[in-house]
Amino acid sequence: MGKFKNLGIILTSTAFTVSLLSPISQASANVQEPAEKIEIKVASAETNVTKGTLIKKVHELFPGKFDFVTENDFHLGRGHYFRNDKTIRYDLSFHKTVNDKDLYGSFTFMGNDLELESFYYQPANITEAIYPAKYSEAEAQKLANDFLKKLPNTEGYQLQQDVYGYSYYYNIARPLSEPITYSFMYAPTHNNVPIMNKQISIDVLANGEISSFYRYSMPIRQATFDPVDQKKDEAGILAQLQENLSVELRYTIDYDYKKDEQVVKLVYVPSSGFNGVHALSGQWQSANGFTSQVPKVKAVEKLSAQPLAPRKKDMTVAEVEEFVKSLLKESSDKGKLEIDMVDEREDGKGGIIYSVHYSYIQDNGNSFGTSLEMDKATGEIVHYYDLSNELSTSDENAATITRDAALTKAIDYLKEYAPSSLHKYSKPIDEVVVDRDSKDYTFTFPRVVNELPVIGDEITVTIGHDGSLRSMYISNPNIQNWPSVKNVISAEQAKELYSEALELKLQYIEQNADGDKQHYDLVYTPNFNGNSYNMVDATTGKWLITEDDSKEVATISHPTAANELNYLLQQNILEVKDPASFNADQAVTKGEALKILLNSLTYGHYFRVDEDKQSFGNIDKEHPLYSVVEQAVKIGMLKPANQFAEKEQLSRQELAEWYIKLLRLDYTAKYNDIYKLNFADASSISPEYAGYIAIANAMGLIDAQQNNFNATAKVTYADLAISAFRLARAIQENNININY
């Protein structure tokens, strides 16, 4: 077994880590993350599904679409299932190069009927999927509807509105050179009421291609449902919620993807118990069923009054391996334990995390694996999941420990395996989650700052029904500055905002199942300002998620570049204080132009800038343009120099040079004497720019004006917007990958 640095891979084919992440990270104090989802591989001898069978299914679902993929191009993965879902899945994929472009497709089929569970594909030619879109969102929705109708067991599915805040939490602008994607979510219905947690998602590219499909759960086979005609009046339930409404002040940690940084806000959230109300009985919905009493939030109580010593300072790789072997405790019913690899990664706070990849291999060939993470400086667990539970032969009907006993166990494990940070965290204040199948208890210990719980910084511990440690996860983000609690609106003001914005959504929610029987309860779920997990900013008194922002955004007027400018504005690429009065014909500075181009053509936050590096004397790491400038150096747009003239206006010849360097054609552009310029003002063009201008003009990136290139003329915002889209198309057509 070797040690590898900065390799985020597993060396053996038998070890897998599959994470099922919450669709909205920490969107609400009442939201619980699902347990880790581990693939259990099935031995080949236990299945009779062939590659040919799955290929036939692909051609039935997508007639003519994948005829270019031969049988040899397809790869069949081993069957697998999950701990609480024994339905076997089968993976089929292909990776092929066509016209110098890589194509990848993957399909997952499940069950005896081989129903499509997931699908992903991006075609080679996506030019028509980038701006301007060939298909509108409405046209793409029709394509998604038609595709859904082809699939079995999808009768009654209806398109759902975004009430969970996906657009807020995942509104990350894609590079202009990447395809525009429309996403649609469908839910099954009964009596015309949507059934939650059974959704299907479909993505459609703007060229009309279905690019992905995902079914979030098995189709509903046999189930009972509460009768809709016996539901209580919505007005009465609304009054019940408003009467019992209370709010709490908390910190929440959000993420600014464009700036690659965490953002802390003070927010008011509804108190625990506002998950919903049973439409028939009027009982309150909790994390573990229904209750006649409004669930109460517990007071903050620190896990430790004083800081505790670390478990083991400066842990070595050998000590990590020894600890992991002791923790995992190999036994005959689990299979043979293999530690596949130990690698290291930076934790973003100047520390090192050890990732220990391990797997169990059984005699019948079944295998499964995951990784365990430990902090090098403290020797403490950061992330752990007990794989032995996947193959445990223990009696599931054995006595289950009480909730209080499980909590005591959880705290004991934290003191044993992760003691040094416990003084920052509180005992659970929200309801404990009990898994309906395994009877495991999941406890969430929130961070406490200024006596307020923090949403987005928790320790999560799962305790088995026998008292064993099932999992442990410590987020502990690196937050230095916490907003002051002095300048916030009152709780009464926040409560009034919630009360005014409160609406109800009727839906079916699955409760505890009895064997193969499923029952769905009819529940009124609260929405606030059109969103289930909305919060009020305690400093501004405004909702974090506003309803249909797009209708309220002012637009930029311009005779030739209005569409491009407004698209950049909507994508948060162009920052304008007052769009209605914005003059797009004003000259753009080099600093602003560079920022717009990098935002429009790259996933800026994916570039890891070495903060010890400084390419320009006047742009240090405290400068707002530091990351932008260093990214431009990294991808070859700029060369390090003494100064970067950020406030100087950008000329057309300088823009041509930037574009050709981005397209990686500068090796030919620098031979300026081989280019003949036919512009009327060719004699005024500086020789060092001749090659760049010739190529940029020939590719249609920057047009001449009445046969004059006007090389030294200033670039306007409108010029930049139009040419940026042309550049994006050239990047896509020439298969140039700037981001990686």
C-alpha positions in Angstrom: 0.0 0.0 0.0 1.5 3.3 -1.0 1.1 6.9 -0.1 0.0 9.4 -2.7 -0.3 13.2 -2.5 -3.1 15.1 -4.2 -4.6 12.1 -6.0 -8.4 12.2 -5.6 -8.8 8.7 -7.1 -9.1 5.1 -5.8 -6.6 2.7 -7.3 -8.7 -0.5 -7.3 -11.8 -1.1 -9.3 -13.6 -2.5 -6.2 -13.7 0.6 -4.2 -16.4 3.1 -4.7 -17.7 6.3 -3.1 -21.1 7.5 -4.1 -22.5 10.5 -2.3 -26.2 11.5 -2.3 -26.1 15.2 -1.5 -29.0 17.3 -0.4 -30.4 19.3 -3.3 -30.2 22.5 -1.3 -27.3 22.6 1.0 -28.5 23.7 4.4 -31.4 25.6 3.0 -33.3 25.4 6.2 -32.8 24.7 9.9 -35.4 22.0 9.5 -33.8 20.2 6.6 -31.9 17.0 7.3 -29.2 15.5 4.9 -29.8 11.9 3.8 -27.4 9.2 4.7 -24.4 8.4 2.6 -25.4 6.1 -0.3 -23.0 3.3 -0.9 -23.0 1.1 -4.0 -22.8 -2.7 -3.3 -21.4 -4.5 -6.3 -23.0 -7.7 -7.4 -21.0 -10.6 -8.6 -21.3 -11.3 -12.3 -22.6 -14.8 -11.7 -25.6 -13.4 -9.9 -27.0 -11.5 -12.8 -28.1 -12.6 -16.3 -28.4 -9.1 -17.9 -26.1 -8.8 -20.9 -24.6 -5.9 -22.7 -26.7 -6.7 -25.7 -29.9 -6.5 -23.7 -29.1 -3.1 -22.4 -28.0 -1.8 -25.8 -31.3 -2.9 -27.2 -33.1 -0.9 -24.5 -31.1 2.1 -25.4 -32.1 1.9 -29.1 -35.8 1.4 -28.1 -35.7 4.6 -26.0 -33.6 6.6 -28.4 -34.3 5.3 -31.9 -31.5 6.3 -34.3 -29.8 8.6 -31.8 -26.9 6.3 -30.9 -26.5 4.3 -34.1 -23.0 5.7 -34.4 -21.9 3.8 -31.3 -20.9 0.3 -32.0 -21.3 -2.6 -29.5 -17.6 -2.5 -28.8 -17.8 1.2 -27.9 -20.3 0.4 -25.1 -19.0 -0.7 -21.7 -21.1 -2.7 -19.3 -20.6 -2.1 -15.6 -21.2 -4.6 -12.8 -24.7 -4.6 -11.3 -25.1 -2.9 -7.9 -27.7 -2.1 -5.3 -27.9 0.1 -2.2 -28.3 -0.7 1.5 -32.0 0.2 1.8 -32.9 -0.4 -1.8 -32.1 -3.9 -3.0 -33.2 -3.2 -6.6 -30.3 -4.1 -8.8 -29.0 -1.4 -11.2 -27.0 -2.0 -14.4 -24.7 0.7 -15.9 -24.0 1.0 -19.6 -21.7 3.7 -21.0 -19.6 4.7 -24.0 -16.7 7.1 -24.6 -15.9 7.8 -28.2 -14.0 10.5 -30.2 -15.8 11.8 -33.3 -14.2 14.6 -35.4 -11.7 15.2 -32.7 -14.4 15.7 -30.1 -14.9 13.5 -27.1 -18.5 12.1 -26.6 -19.6 10.4 -23.5 -22.9 8.8 -22.7 -24.1 6.8 -19.7 -27.3 4.9 -18.8 -28.5 3.2 -15.7 -31.3 0.7 -15.8 -33.0 -0.8 -12.8 -35.1 -3.8 -11.7 -36.4 -6.8 -13.6 -38.1 -4.6 -16.2 -34.9 -2.6 -16.8 -36.5 0.8 -16.4 -34.4 3.8 -17.1 -33.2 5.4 -13.9 -30.7 7.8 -15.3 -29.1 9.0 -18.5 -26.5 11.5 -19.5 -25.3 12.6 -22.9 -23.7 15.6 -24.5 -23.5 15.5 -28.3 -20.4 16.5 -30.3 -22.0 19.5 -32.1 -23.5 21.8 -29.5 -23.0 25.0 -31.5 -26.7 25.5 -31.8 -27.1 25.1 -28.0 -25.0 28.1 -27.1 -26.3 31.7 -27.3 -28.5 32.5 -29.2 -30.5 29.5 -28.3 -32.2 27.5 -31.2 -34.9 26.3 -28.8 -36.7 28.5 -26.3 -37.5 27.2 -22.8 -41.1 26.6 -23.8 -40.1 24.6 -26.8 -37.6 22.6 -24.7 -40.4 21.9 -22.2 -42.5 20.3 -24.9 -39.5 18.1 -25.9 -39.1 17.0 -22.2 -42.9 16.3 -22.0 -42.7 14.2 -25.1 -39.7 12.2 -23.9 -41.4 11.5 -20.5 -44.4 10.1 -22.3 -42.2 7.4 -23.9 -41.3 6.0 -20.5 -43.4 3.4 -18.7 -45.0 4.2 -15.4 -45.0 8.0 -15.9 -48.7 8.5 -16.3 -49.9 11.4 -14.1 -46.5 13.1 -13.8 -46.8 16.9 -13.8 -44.3 19.6 -14.2 -43.4 21.2 -10.8 -42.6 24.8 -10.0 -39.3 25.5 -8.2 -40.5 25.8 -4.6 -37.2 24.5 -3.2 -34.9 27.3 -4.3 -32.8 25.3 -6.8 -32.5 28.4 -9.0 -31.2 30.4 -6.1 -28.7 28.0 -4.7 -27.5 26.7 -8.1 -27.7 29.7 -10.3 -24.1 29.5 -11.4 -23.5 31.2 -14.7 -22.0 28.8 -17.3 -19.3 30.0 -19.8 -20.9 31.3 -22.9 -19.1 28.6 -24.9 -21.0 25.9 -23.0 -24.6 24.9 -24.0 -27.6 26.5 -22.5 -29.5 23.9 -20.5 -33.2 23.9 -19.5 -34.1 21.8 -16.4 -37.5 20.5 -15.7 -38.8 18.6 -12.6 -41.8 16.3 -12.8 -43.6 14.7 -9.9 -46.2 11.8 -10.0 -49.7 12.7 -8.8 -52.6 11.0 -7.2 -56.0 12.7 -7.3 -54.1 15.5 -9.1 -52.0 16.1 -6.0 -48.2 15.8 -6.4 -46.3 13.0 -4.5 -43.1 14.3 -3.1 -39.6 12.7 -3.2 -40.6 10.7 -6.3 -39.6 13.2 -8.9 -38.1 12.9 -12.3 -35.7 15.5 -13.7 -35.0 16.1 -17.4 -32.5 18.4 -18.9 -32.8 19.7 -22.5 -30.0 21.5 -24.3 -31.0 24.7 -26.3 -30.4 22.7 -29.5 -33.3 20.4 -28.7 -31.2 17.4 -27.4 -32.3 15.6 -24.3 -29.0 15.6 -22.3 -29.9 14.0 -19.0 -32.7 12.2 -17.1 -32.8 11.1 -13.5 -35.5 9.2 -11.6 -35.2 10.0 -7.9 -36.8 6.8 -6.7 -38.5 3.6 -7.8 -41.9 3.9 -9.4 -44.8 3.6 -7.1 -46.2 0.0 -7.4 -48.7 -0.5 -4.6 -49.6 2.2 -2.1 -52.5 3.7 -0.2 -53.4 7.4 -0.1 -55.3 9.7 2.2 -58.6 10.7 0.5 -58.5 14.2 -0.8 -62.2 14.8 -0.3 -61.7 14.5 3.5 -59.1 17.2 3.8 -59.5 20.2 6.1 -60.2 23.6 4.7 -57.0 25.3 3.6 -58.0 28.6 5.3 -58.3 26.9 8.7 -54.9 25.3 8.4 -53.4 28.6 7.2 -54.9 30.2 10.3 -53.4 27.4 12.5 -50.0 27.9 11.1 -50.1 31.7 11.4 -51.3 31.4 15.0 -48.4 29.2 16.0 -45.8 30.9 13.9 -42.6 31.8 15.6 -39.1 32.7 14.3 -35.5 32.4 15.4 -32.4 34.3 14.7 -29.6 32.2 13.3 -26.5 32.5 11.2 -26.5 30.8 7.8 -23.4 30.0 5.6 -24.0 30.5 1.9 -21.6 30.2 -0.9 -20.7 32.8 -3.6 -19.6 30.6 -6.5 -18.4 33.5 -8.6 -16.0 34.7 -5.8 -15.3 31.2 -4.5 -15.9 32.2 -1.0 -18.3 31.5 1.9 -20.7 34.2 2.9 -22.3 34.4 6.3 -25.6 36.1 6.9 -27.9 36.7 9.8 -31.4 35.3 9.1 -34.7 34.6 10.7 -36.1 31.1 10.2 -39.3 29.6 11.3 -39.1 27.6 14.5 -39.0 23.8 14.3 -42.4 22.3 13.6 -43.2 24.2 10.4 -42.6 21.2 8.2 -46.3 20.9 7.5 -49.7 20.0 8.8 -51.6 16.8 8.2 -54.5 17.8 5.9 -57.0 15.3 7.5 -56.1 15.4 11.2 -54.5 18.8 11.6 -51.5 17.3 13.4 -48.1 18.8 13.0 -45.6 17.1 10.7 -42.3 16.3 12.3 -39.1 14.6 11.1 -40.5 11.3 12.4 -44.2 11.4 11.8 -47.1 13.5 13.1 -47.8 14.9 16.6 -50.6 16.9 18.2 -48.1 19.2 19.9 -46.1 21.9 18.1 -42.4 20.6 18.2 -40.3 22.9 20.3 -36.7 24.0 19.7 -34.3 23.2 22.5 -32.1 25.9 24.0 -28.4 26.0 23.0 -26.2 23.9 25.3 -22.5 23.6 24.5 -21.0 20.1 24.1 -18.1 21.2 26.2 -17.7 24.3 28.3 -13.9 24.5 27.6 -11.7 23.5 24.7 -10.5 19.9 24.8 -7.1 18.6 23.8 -6.8 17.1 20.3 -6.9 13.3 20.0 -3.5 12.9 18.4 -1.2 15.8 17.2 0.7 15.6 13.9 -0.6 12.1 12.9 1.6 10.2 10.5 0.4 8.0 7.6 1.4 4.8 9.5 -0.6 6.0 12.6 -3.6 6.7 10.3 -3.5 3.2 8.9 -3.1 1.6 12.3 -6.1 3.6 13.6 -8.3 2.8 10.7 -7.6 -0.9 11.0 -8.5 -0.8 14.6 -11.7 1.3 14.0 -12.9 -0.9 11.1 -12.3 -4.2 13.0 -12.3 -6.8 10.2 -14.6 -9.7 10.8 -15.7 -12.7 8.8 -19.2 -11.4 7.9 -17.9 -8.2 6.4 -15.3 -9.7 4.0 -11.7 -9.0 3.5 -10.6 -5.5 4.4 -8.3 -3.8 2.0 -6.8 -0.3 2.5 -6.4 0.8 -1.1 -4.7 4.1 -0.6 -4.0 7.0 1.7 -3.8 10.4 0.0 -3.5 14.0 1.3 -5.4 17.1 0.4 -5.4 20.7 1.7 -8.5 21.6 3.7 -8.6 25.2 2.6 -7.6 26.4 6.0 -3.8 25.7 5.8 -4.2 22.2 7.1 -3.9 18.7 5.7 -6.6 16.0 5.5 -5.8 12.3 5.1 -8.2 10.4 2.9 -8.1 6.7 3.6 -9.7 4.7 0.7 -10.7 1.2 1.7 -13.0 -1.7 0.6 -14.4 -5.0 1.7 -14.3 -8.0 -0.7 -16.5 -11.0 0.0 -16.0 -14.6 -1.0 -18.8 -14.4 -3.5 -17.2 -11.5 -5.3 -19.4 -8.8 -4.0 -17.4 -5.7 -3.1 -17.9 -2.2 -1.8 -15.9 0.6 -0.4 -15.6 4.2 0.5 -13.2 6.6 2.3 -12.5 7.9 5.7 -11.0 11.3 6.4 -8.9 12.5 9.3 -7.2 15.7 10.2 -3.4 15.4 10.2 -2.9 18.1 12.8 -5.3 16.8 15.4 -5.6 13.1 14.5 -9.4 13.4 14.6 -12.1 12.0 12.3 -13.5 14.5 9.8 -15.7 12.1 7.8 -16.6 8.5 8.5 -19.2 6.0 7.4 -19.5 2.5 8.8 -19.6 0.2 5.8 -20.0 -2.9 8.0 -23.6 -2.1 8.3 -24.1 -2.9 4.6 -23.3 -6.6 5.2 -24.1 -7.0 8.9 -25.7 -10.3 9.8 -26.8 -9.0 13.2 -30.5 -9.4 14.2 -32.3 -6.3 13.1 -35.1 -7.2 15.5 -32.8 -7.0 18.4 -33.6 -4.4 21.1 -33.1 -0.8 20.1 -31.5 1.6 22.5 -33.5 4.7 23.5 -33.1 8.1 21.9 -31.4 9.5 25.1 -29.0 6.6 25.2 -28.2 7.1 21.6 -27.5 10.8 22.2 -25.1 9.9 25.1 -23.3 7.5 22.8 -23.0 10.1 20.1 -21.4 12.6 22.5 -19.1 9.9 23.8 -17.9 9.1 20.3 -17.3 12.8 19.6 -15.2 13.1 22.7 -13.2 10.0 21.7 -12.7 10.7 18.0 -13.1 14.5 17.5 -12.7 16.4 20.9 -10.9 19.6 20.0 -13.8 21.4 18.4 -16.6 20.4 20.7 -16.6 23.6 22.6 -17.9 25.4 19.5 -20.9 23.2 19.1 -24.2 22.7 20.8 -26.3 19.6 21.7 -29.1 19.0 19.1 -31.7 21.8 19.1 -33.8 20.4 16.2 -35.6 17.1 16.1 -33.6 13.9 16.0 -34.1 11.9 12.8 -34.9 8.1 13.2 -34.4 6.0 10.1 -37.6 4.0 9.5 -35.7 0.9 8.2 -32.6 0.6 10.2 -33.9 2.4 13.3 -30.6 4.4 13.4 -30.6 7.8 15.1 -29.1 10.8 13.3 -28.1 13.8 15.6 -27.1 17.2 14.3 -25.0 19.3 16.5 -25.0 23.0 15.3 -22.1 25.4 15.6 -22.8 28.2 18.0 -21.5 31.8 17.5 -22.6 34.7 19.6 -25.1 32.3 21.3 -26.8 31.7 17.9 -27.0 28.3 16.0 -25.3 28.3 12.6 -27.0 26.8 9.6 -24.3 25.2 7.4 -21.8 24.3 10.1 -22.8 21.2 11.9 -21.5 17.9 13.3 -23.6 15.0 12.1 -23.5 11.7 14.0 -25.5 8.6 13.3 -25.9 5.9 16.0 -27.1 2.4 15.2 -29.9 0.8 17.0 -27.3 -1.3 18.8 -25.3 1.8 20.0 -22.6 1.5 17.3 -21.2 4.5 15.5 -22.6 4.5 12.0 -21.3 7.8 10.7 -19.7 11.1 11.7 -19.2 14.2 9.7 -17.7 17.5 10.8 -18.0 20.5 8.3 -16.2 23.2 10.3 -15.8 25.8 7.5 -13.2 28.5 7.8 -15.2 31.5 8.8 -13.4 34.5 10.3 -15.9 37.3 10.3 -19.4 36.9 11.7 -21.9 39.7 11.3 -22.9 41.6 14.4 -26.3 40.9 15.9 -26.8 44.5 16.9 -28.2 45.8 13.6 -31.0 43.4 12.9 -34.8 43.8 12.5 -36.9 42.6 15.4 -38.3 39.1 15.7 -41.8 40.6 15.5 -41.0 42.3 12.2 -39.7 39.0 10.8 -42.7 37.1 12.1 -45.0 39.6 10.3 -43.0 39.1 7.0 -43.4 35.3 7.3 -47.1 35.5 8.2 -47.8 37.8 5.2 -45.8 35.6 2.8 -47.2 32.2 4.1 -48.9 30.0 1.5 -49.9 26.4 1.5 -49.1 23.6 -1.0 -51.0 20.4 -0.8 -49.0 17.2 -1.5 -48.6 13.6 -0.6 -45.7 12.6 1.6 -44.6 9.0 2.3 -44.5 8.0 5.9 -43.3 4.9 7.6 -43.7 1.8 5.4 -44.9 -1.6 6.7 -43.0 -4.2 4.7 -43.9 -3.7 1.0 -46.8 -1.5 1.8 -46.6 2.2 1.3 -48.9 4.9 2.6 -48.9 8.5 1.6 -50.3 11.1 3.9 -51.9 14.3 2.6 -50.0 17.3 4.0 -50.3 21.0 3.7 -46.7 22.3 3.4 -45.9 25.9 4.0 -44.2 28.1 1.4 -42.9 31.6 2.1 -42.9 34.0 -0.8 -43.2 31.0 -3.2 -40.4 29.0 -1.7 -40.4 26.2 0.9 -37.0 27.0 2.4 -37.0 30.8 2.2 -35.4 32.9 4.9 -35.5 36.6 5.9 -32.3 38.5 5.9 -32.2 39.8 9.5 -30.1 42.8 8.5 -32.0 44.0 5.4 -35.4 42.6 6.2 -35.6 41.2 2.7 -36.2 37.6 1.5 -33.1 35.8 0.4 -35.1 34.3 -2.5 -37.5 36.7 -4.2 -40.3 35.4 -6.4 -39.5 35.6 -10.1 -36.7 38.1 -10.0 -36.4 38.1 -13.8 -39.7 40.1 -14.2 -38.3 42.9 -12.0 -34.9 43.3 -13.6 -34.5 46.5 -15.6 -33.0 46.0 -19.1 -30.3 47.8 -21.1 -31.3 49.6 -24.3 -29.0 49.6 -27.3 -29.6 49.6 -31.0 -27.3 46.7 -31.9 -26.1 44.9 -28.7 -29.2 44.9 -26.5 -29.7 41.2 -26.6 -26.1 40.3 -25.8 -25.8 43.0 -23.1 -29.0 41.8 -21.3 -28.0 38.2 -21.5 -24.7 39.1 -19.8 -26.7 41.1 -17.2 -29.1 38.2 -16.5 -26.2 35.8 -16.1 -24.5 38.1 -13.5 -21.6 38.5 -15.9 -22.1 42.2 -16.4 -22.5 44.3 -13.3 -24.6 47.4 -13.8 -26.1 49.5 -11.0 -28.9 51.1 -13.1 -29.5 49.2 -16.4 -32.1 51.7 -17.6 -29.6 54.5 -17.7 -26.5 52.5 -18.6 -24.6 53.8 -21.6 -23.2 50.8 -23.4 -21.3 53.0 -25.9 -18.9 54.2 -23.2 -15.3 52.8 -23.4 -14.5 49.9 -21.1 -11.3 49.8 -19.0 -8.9 46.9 -19.2 -9.7 45.8 -15.7 -13.4 45.8 -16.3 -13.1 44.1 -19.7 -10.8 41.4 -18.3 -13.3 40.7 -15.5 -16.3 40.5 -18.0 -14.4 38.2 -20.3 -13.1 35.8 -17.6 -16.7 35.7 -16.0 -18.2 35.0 -19.4 -15.7 32.4 -20.6 -14.6 30.5 -17.5 -15.8 28.9 -14.3 -13.7 31.5 -12.5 -13.9 29.7 -9.1 -12.4 26.5 -10.5 -9.0 28.2 -11.0 -6.9 27.6 -7.9 -4.7 30.7 -7.8 -1.4 30.4 -5.9 -1.7 33.2 -3.4 2.1 33.5 -3.1 2.2 34.5 -6.8 2.0 38.1 -7.9 2.3 38.6 -11.6 1.9 42.4 -11.5 3.5 44.8 -9.0 0.2 46.8 -8.6 -2.1 43.8 -8.3 -1.5 42.0 -5.0 -3.8 39.4 -3.4 -5.8 42.1 -1.6 -6.7 43.8 -4.9 -10.2 43.0 -6.1 -8.9 42.0 -9.5 -6.2 39.7 -8.2 -7.8 36.4 -9.0 -9.0 37.7 -12.4 -5.6 38.9 -13.4 -3.9 35.7 -12.2 -6.4 33.6 -14.1 -5.7 35.6 -17.2 -1.9 35.0 -16.8 -2.6 31.3 -16.2 -4.5 30.8 -19.4 -2.1 33.0 -21.5 -4.1 36.2 -22.0 -1.6 38.3 -20.1 2.2 38.1 -19.5 3.6 39.2 -16.1 4.9 42.7 -16.0 5.6 45.5 -13.6 2.2 47.1 -13.9 -1.3 46.1 -15.2 -3.0 49.3 -16.5 -6.4 48.3 -15.0 -7.9 51.8 -15.4 -6.6 52.4 -18.9 -9.2 52.1 -21.7 -8.9 48.9 -23.9 -8.1 49.4 -27.6 -9.4 47.2 -30.4 -5.9 45.9 -31.3 -5.3 44.9 -27.6 -8.7 43.1 -27.6 -7.7 41.3 -30.8 -4.4 40.2 -29.1 -6.4 38.9 -26.0 -8.8 36.9 -28.2 -6.1 35.2 -30.3 -4.1 34.3 -27.2 -7.3 32.8 -25.7 -7.7 30.7 -28.9 -4.1 29.6 -28.6 -3.3 30.9 -32.0 -0.6 33.4 -30.9 2.2 31.1 -32.1 1.2 32.0 -35.6 0.0 35.6 -34.9 3.5 36.6 -33.7 4.9 36.2 -37.2 3.4 39.5 -38.2 5.4 39.9 -41.5 3.5 37.0 -43.2 0.1 38.8 -42.9 -1.1 41.3 -45.5 -3.8 43.7 -44.1 -6.2 45.0 -46.6 -7.7 47.7 -44.4 -7.7 51.3 -45.6 -5.9 52.3 -42.4 -3.5 49.3 -42.5 -0.5 51.7 -42.4 -1.6 52.9 -38.9 -1.6 49.5 -37.3 1.3 48.7 -35.1 3.4 45.8 -36.6 3.3 43.8 -33.4 -0.5 43.6 -33.6 -0.8 42.8 -37.3 -1.0 39.0 -37.0 -3.6 39.2 -34.1 -5.8 41.7 -36.0 -5.6 39.6 -39.2 -6.7 36.4 -37.5 -9.3 38.1 -35.4 -10.9 39.8 -38.4 -10.7 36.6 -40.6 -12.5 34.6 -37.9 -15.2 37.3 -37.6 -14.4 38.1 -34.0 -13.9 41.8 -34.5 -15.3 43.5 -37.6 -13.8 46.3 -39.6 -15.7 49.5 -39.9 -16.1 50.8 -43.5 -12.9 49.0 -44.3 -11.0 50.6 -41.4 -10.0 48.5 -38.5 -9.4 51.5 -36.2 -6.8 49.6 -34.2 -6.3 52.3 -31.5 -10.0 53.1 -31.1 -11.5 52.3 -27.7 -13.6 49.2 -27.1 -17.1 50.0 -25.8 -19.3 47.7 -23.6 -21.5 47.0 -26.6 -18.4 46.0 -28.7 -17.2 43.7 -26.0 -20.6 42.1 -25.5 -21.0 41.3 -29.2 -17.5 40.0 -29.7 -17.5 38.0 -26.5 -20.3 35.8 -27.9 -18.4 35.4 -31.2 -15.3 34.4 -29.2 -17.4 31.8 -27.2 -18.6 30.2 -30.4 -15.0 30.0 -31.8 -13.9 28.4 -28.5 -16.7 25.8 -28.8 -16.2 25.1 -32.5 -12.5 24.7 -32.1 -12.8 22.4 -29.0 -10.7 24.7 -26.9 -10.9 24.0 -23.2 -10.0 27.1 -21.2 -11.4 25.9 -17.9 -9.2 22.8 -17.3 
